[in-house]
Amino acid sequence: MKWRWPAIFAGIPFALLLFVICVILFIPTAELRKIAEQAFERAGCTFQAKEFGKAFPLGVRARNLEIADERGPLLRADSASIRLRLLPLLAGKVSFSYRATIGNGDVRGDFAPMPGGEAHVEISHVRLEDIPFFRTATGAGVKGDLQAQGSFRGKGNSTRGEARLEVKNVELAGVKISEMPLPDALYDTVRGALKVKNGKAVLESFTLQGEGLYVRLKGDFPTITPLGAAPLNLALELMPKSYFLERQKFVFLLLAKYLISPGVYKIPIRGTLAKPAIQ
């Protein structure tokens, strides 16, 4: 009888594969769409798509989709898809790949809910002006070319990982946080690095190098669910050169109470990740 055990264990992945295939194939498209809408609703958002259906070989896809909250649109994508990865499934691991196109940019990656949780993301040449979150959350006009990579493992307080981003030719205009205006500026390069450990996301570095203005953002926030509700503990430091300060004198007069030393402003940012506020 012993010879049967290897055969039984070898058959488990195939049985799992067959089960998942049956689930995806036989659930009506309307039900899959409802499941997606309910998932976003639990996160306090709405999900809309002009087209929604099943994707080959095992997955779902959407076209002209929009994710929004009560303030307005947060994300738009020309197309998006999530597919079950077959090779990991044969090894007994449920894993999904995803991809979205935003204008001329591309977002792709994968995630495995079990065991333990694992996720990877890569963003290539997404224009910030194609992401409505910035205007919705801050009323700002934001431009730039974004590239980023991230990798995370674990769940809850055991989550560990890091992400890095770089944005070229950044333009910020009309930025406001809780009605407090920040200076308009052009930046050659924006670089950032974030590390997640012990239930907390820490900005190890986030700098904006502009013409006449250097900006640094630092701090942390907990990795809770939903992430948009995470309370912020951030500090925004502005270091303008004298001619830049003179050019935007009115804005810096409003920021005068945050002046901590000659030429250095330190602004505490609280609120939540979805709704930042200046203290």
Residue pairs with C-beta under 8 A, 6 or more apart in sequence:
12 92
13 89
13 90
13 91
13 92
14 90
16 89
16 92
16 94
17 86
17 89
17 90
20 58
20 84
20 89
20 94
21 58
24 54
24 58
24 59
24 84
25 58
29 52
29 53
29 54
32 52
32 54
32 60
33 49
33 52
36 47
36 52
36 60
37 46
37 47
39 47
40 46
40 47
40 67
41 47
42 226
43 226
43 228
44 69
44 226
44 228
44 229
44 274
45 67
45 68
45 69
45 74
46 67
46 68
46 69
47 65
47 66
47 67
48 65
48 66
48 68
49 62
49 63
49 64
49 65
49 66
50 63
50 64
50 65
51 61
51 62
51 63
51 64
52 60
52 61
52 62
52 63
53 60
53 61
54 60
54 61
55 61
55 81
55 82
55 83
57 83
57 84
57 86
58 83
58 84
58 86
59 81
59 82
59 83
59 84
59 96
60 81
60 82
61 79
61 80
61 81
61 82
62 77
62 79
62 80
62 81
63 78
63 79
64 76
64 78
64 79
65 76
65 77
65 79
65 80
66 73
66 75
66 76
67 73
67 74
67 75
67 76
68 74
68 136
69 228
69 274
71 136
71 137
72 132
72 136
73 132
73 133
73 136
74 132
74 133
74 136
74 137
75 131
75 132
75 133
76 102
76 130
76 131
76 132
77 100
77 101
77 102
77 107
78 101
78 102
78 103
79 100
79 101
80 98
80 99
80 100
80 101
81 98
81 99
81 100
82 96
82 97
82 98
83 96
83 97
83 98
84 94
84 95
84 96
85 95
85 96
85 97
85 110
88 94
88 95
88 112
89 95
93 112
93 114
93 115
94 112
94 113
94 114
95 110
95 111
95 112
95 118
96 110
96 111
96 112
97 108
97 109
97 110
98 107
98 108
98 109
98 110
98 111
99 106
99 107
99 108
100 106
100 107
100 108
101 107
102 126
102 127
102 130
102 131
103 126
103 127
103 130
104 125
104 127
105 123
105 124
105 125
105 126
105 127
105 130
105 146
106 123
106 124
106 125
106 126
107 121
107 122
107 123
107 124
107 126
108 121
108 122
109 119
109 120
109 121
109 122
109 150
110 119
110 120
111 117
111 118
111 119
111 120
112 118
112 119
116 153
116 154
116 155
117 152
117 153
117 154
117 155
117 159
118 152
118 153
119 150
119 151
119 152
119 153
119 161
120 150
120 151
120 152
121 148
121 149
121 150
121 151
121 163
122 148
122 149
122 150
123 146
123 147
123 148
123 149
123 165
124 147
125 145
125 146
125 147
126 145
126 146
126 147
127 143
127 144
127 145
127 146
128 134
128 142
128 143
128 144
128 145
128 146
128 167
128 170
129 141
129 142
129 143
129 144
131 142
134 140
134 142
135 141
135 142
137 274
137 275
137 276
138 175
138 176
138 177
138 276
139 174
139 175
139 176
140 172
140 173
140 174
140 175
140 176
141 171
141 172
141 173
141 174
142 170
142 171
142 172
142 173
142 175
143 169
143 170
143 171
144 167
144 168
144 169
144 170
144 171
144 187
144 190
145 167
145 168
145 169
146 165
146 166
146 167
147 165
147 166
147 167
148 163
148 164
148 165
148 166
149 163
149 164
150 161
150 162
150 163
150 164
150 194
151 161
151 162
151 163
152 159
152 160
152 161
152 162
152 163
152 196
153 159
153 160
153 161
154 160
154 161
156 199
156 223
157 198
157 199
157 223
158 199
159 196
159 197
159 199
159 223
160 196
160 197
161 195
161 196
162 193
162 194
162 195
162 196
163 193
163 194
164 191
164 192
164 193
164 194
165 190
165 191
165 192
166 189
166 190
166 191
166 192
167 187
167 189
167 190
167 191
168 188
168 189
169 188
170 186
170 187
170 188
170 189
170 190
170 208
170 210
171 185
171 186
171 187
172 182
172 184
172 185
172 187
173 184
174 181
174 184
175 181
175 182
175 184
176 182
177 269
177 276
177 277
177 278
178 271
178 276
178 277
178 278
180 254
180 255
180 267
180 278
181 251
181 254
182 236
182 238
182 251
183 213
183 238
183 240
183 244
183 248
183 251
183 252
184 248
185 208
185 210
185 211
185 212
185 213
185 215
185 244
186 210
186 211
187 208
187 209
187 210
187 215
188 209
188 210
188 211
189 209
190 206
190 207
190 208
190 209
191 205
191 206
191 207
192 203
192 205
192 206
192 207
192 217
193 203
193 204
193 205
193 206
194 201
194 202
194 203
194 204
194 206
195 201
195 202
195 204
196 202
196 223
199 222
199 223
200 220
200 221
200 222
200 223
201 220
201 221
201 222
201 223
201 230
202 219
202 220
203 217
203 218
203 219
203 220
203 234
205 216
205 218
206 216
206 217
206 218
207 214
207 215
207 216
207 217
208 214
208 215
208 216
208 217
211 244
212 240
212 241
212 243
212 244
212 247
213 238
213 239
213 240
213 241
213 244
214 238
214 239
214 240
215 236
215 237
215 238
215 239
216 236
216 237
216 239
217 234
217 235
217 236
217 237
218 234
218 235
218 237
219 232
219 233
219 234
219 235
219 269
220 233
220 234
221 230
221 231
221 232
221 233
221 234
221 273
222 230
222 231
223 230
224 230
227 273
228 272
228 273
228 274
228 275
229 272
229 273
229 274
230 272
230 273
231 270
231 271
231 272
232 269
232 270
232 271
232 272
232 273
232 276
233 270
234 268
234 269
234 270
234 276
235 266
235 267
235 268
235 269
236 266
236 267
236 269
237 264
237 265
237 266
237 267
238 255
238 264
238 265
238 267
239 263
239 264
239 265
240 248
240 252
240 263
240 265
241 263
242 263
245 252
245 263
252 265
255 265
255 267
258 265
258 266
258 267
259 265
260 266
267 278
268 278
268 279
269 276
269 277
269 278
269 279
270 276
270 277
270 278
270 279
271 277
